Amino acid sequence: MFKDKKHTAMPSTSSQETIIAQGVKVEGDFRSDGDVVIDGEVSGTVETAKFLRIGETARIKADVKAASAVIAGEVQGNVQVAEMLELLSTSRVKGDVATGRISVAAGAQVNGRLTMDGSAAKADENEA
């Protein structure tokens, strides 16, 4: 469904996928061991051990943590991505971003600090 070859942060081949569709609202701490696609609204925390896609219609008011991610919607909270983070032109992030690598499309908005020194991966190791 979202395995578009033009994005560098590709989802894993895992069969586990959770979808929060447009019109769905989730409140609280959300954790997954598989890929996650969010097109709805989430408040609290979002954490996945794999790939996270935040669609254009998504509205996230949460701290976000993932192995890799593509963001096209709105995130109000800190974003921590261990590997590759891709911010599409429609993305709006209001919070600090820590990632290993990043791709930012023209038009993407980020209000916060950006850290790319591997601190996202180190933070994951320290918590284990």
WOCOR-V97681 format. One record per run of one state. SS is the DSSP state (~ for helix, > for strand, _ for the rest). FROM is the first residue (numbers start at 1). TO is the last residue. If there is no record, write none. Layout:
BEGIN
SS_FROM_TO + SS_FROM_TO
END
This chain:
BEGIN
__1_16 + >_17_20 + __21_24 + >_25_32 + __33_34 + >_35_38 + __39_40 + >_41_48 + __49_50 + >_51_54 + __55_58 + >_59_66 + __67_67 + >_68_71 + __72_73 + >_74_76 + __77_78 + >_79_87 + __88_91 + >_92_94 + __95_96 + >_97_104 + __105_108 + >_109_111 + __112_113 + >_114_115 + __116_118 + ~_119_127 + __128_128
END
